Amino acid sequence: MRFTEAGLKGAWLVDLVSTFDDRGSFARTFCENEFHEHGLETRFVQHSISTSSRLHTLRGMHFQKVPHREVKLVSCLQGAVWDVMVDLRTDSPTYGNWAAYELSPQNGRQLYIPRGFAHGYLTLADDTVISYLISEFYCAPAASGVRYDDPRLGITWPAEPAVISERDKDWPLLGSA
Ligand SMILES: Cc1cn([C@H]2C[C@H](O)[C@@H](COP(=O)(O)OP(=O)(O)O[C@H]3O[C@@H](C)C(=O)[C@@H](O)[C@H]3O)O2)c(=O)[nH]c1=O
């Protein structure tokens, strides 16, 4: 894996380094030793996938409240997404900043999102599949979010959402979340 800092403090790009042969390829997606060497979380308690049928489905911007804040390692197994993270740690030098990366099986890119961030994505293809390694258990009462179109965040999305849940449309603006 190739580790590159992803623009916000504590966030990383973890790119796959594949080996190829006649049959196809092999790549590591997680390695406790390599994550430990980079000072990253190594304990993931949940592995989840989500599927989105339609192009320009937007999910986000989600986080779990203290004490259930999560590290997420996000990758795209099918299709493609514009993946966005926002630093919500008020004591962080990159507080309130966002960064976005395209994730797809073709680019083999994974995003390591630290605790204290909100996360969301817009699908760039029909039938998109996202994989998450998550460091904390799901806790519905701790689930929260901020608005994908919050003017204070000013996130640039490549397209308007064609599909979005009522919940995601109604998250509060930053500061009141
Ligand atoms: C996230 C999650 C949801 N669920 C349930 C709750 C609900 O009935 C159904 C769908 O949940 P949601 O609408 O929250 O799914 P979704 O909008 O896809 O939520 C995800 O969005 C992206 C952006 C993230 O970053 C993820 O961590 C997660 O929050 O699945 C679980 O059982 N476990 C989980 O870990």
The ligand as an SDF file (V2000), in Angstrom:
LIG
                    3D

 35 37  0  0  0  0  0  0  0  0999 V2000
  -24.2990    2.9890    9.0240 C   0  0  0  0  0  0  0  0  0  0  0  0
  -25.1670    1.8130    9.4800 C   0  0  0  0  0  0  0  0  0  0  0  0
  -26.5130    1.7600    9.1710 C   0  0  0  0  0  0  0  0  0  0  0  0
  -27.2680    0.7170    9.5980 N   0  0  0  0  0  0  0  0  0  0  0  0
  -28.6970    0.6790    9.2230 C   0  0  0  0  0  0  0  0  0  0  0  0
  -29.5190    1.8740    9.6340 C   0  0  0  0  0  0  0  0  0  0  0  0
  -30.5440    2.0080    8.5200 C   0  0  0  0  0  0  0  0  0  0  0  0
  -31.6530    1.1700    8.7680 O   0  0  0  0  0  0  0  0  0  0  0  0
  -29.8130    1.4700    7.2950 C   0  0  0  0  0  0  0  0  0  0  0  0
  -29.2650    2.5840    6.4030 C   0  0  0  0  0  0  0  0  0  0  0  0
  -28.5180    3.4690    7.2160 O   0  0  0  0  0  0  0  0  0  0  0  0
  -28.0670    4.8900    6.6800 P   0  0  0  0  0  0  0  0  0  0  0  0
  -29.2170    5.5530    6.0120 O   0  0  0  0  0  0  0  0  0  0  0  0
  -27.4120    5.6140    7.8160 O   0  0  0  0  0  0  0  0  0  0  0  0
  -26.9840    4.4770    5.5700 O   0  0  0  0  0  0  0  0  0  0  0  0
  -25.9580    5.4100    4.8270 P   0  0  0  0  0  0  0  0  0  0  0  0
  -26.6230    6.7030    4.5180 O   0  0  0  0  0  0  0  0  0  0  0  0
  -25.3630    4.6650    3.7320 O   0  0  0  0  0  0  0  0  0  0  0  0
  -24.8920    5.6640    5.9780 O   0  0  0  0  0  0  0  0  0  0  0  0
  -23.5200    5.6680    5.6740 C   0  0  0  0  0  0  0  0  0  0  0  0
  -23.2260    6.8830    4.9900 O   0  0  0  0  0  0  0  0  0  0  0  0
  -21.8530    7.0980    4.7110 C   0  0  0  0  0  0  0  0  0  0  0  0
  -21.7170    8.4770    4.0920 C   0  0  0  0  0  0  0  0  0  0  0  0
  -20.9660    6.8400    5.8710 C   0  0  0  0  0  0  0  0  0  0  0  0
  -19.9690    7.5250    6.1060 O   0  0  0  0  0  0  0  0  0  0  0  0
  -21.2880    5.6270    6.6790 C   0  0  0  0  0  0  0  0  0  0  0  0
  -20.5240    5.5830    7.8790 O   0  0  0  0  0  0  0  0  0  0  0  0
  -22.7420    5.5640    6.9880 C   0  0  0  0  0  0  0  0  0  0  0  0
  -23.0960    6.6420    7.8530 O   0  0  0  0  0  0  0  0  0  0  0  0
  -28.7590    0.6470    7.7880 O   0  0  0  0  0  0  0  0  0  0  0  0
  -26.7290   -0.3220   10.3270 C   0  0  0  0  0  0  0  0  0  0  0  0
  -27.4510   -1.2690   10.7380 O   0  0  0  0  0  0  0  0  0  0  0  0
  -25.3960   -0.2910   10.6360 N   0  0  0  0  0  0  0  0  0  0  0  0
  -24.5960    0.7300   10.2340 C   0  0  0  0  0  0  0  0  0  0  0  0
  -23.3610    0.7390   10.5170 O   0  0  0  0  0  0  0  0  0  0  0  0
  1  2  1  0
  2  3  2  0
  2 34  1  0
  3  4  1  0
  4  5  1  0
  4 31  1  0
  5  6  1  0
  5 30  1  0
  6  7  1  0
  7  8  1  0
  7  9  1  0
  9 10  1  0
  9 30  1  0
 10 11  1  0
 11 12  1  0
 12 13  2  0
 12 14  1  0
 12 15  1  0
 15 16  1  0
 16 17  2  0
 16 18  1  0
 16 19  1  0
 19 20  1  0
 20 21  1  0
 20 28  1  0
 21 22  1  0
 22 23  1  0
 22 24  1  0
 24 25  2  0
 24 26  1  0
 26 27  1  0
 26 28  1  0
 28 29  1  0
 31 32  2  0
 31 33  1  0
 33 34  1  0
 34 35  2  0
M  END
$$$$
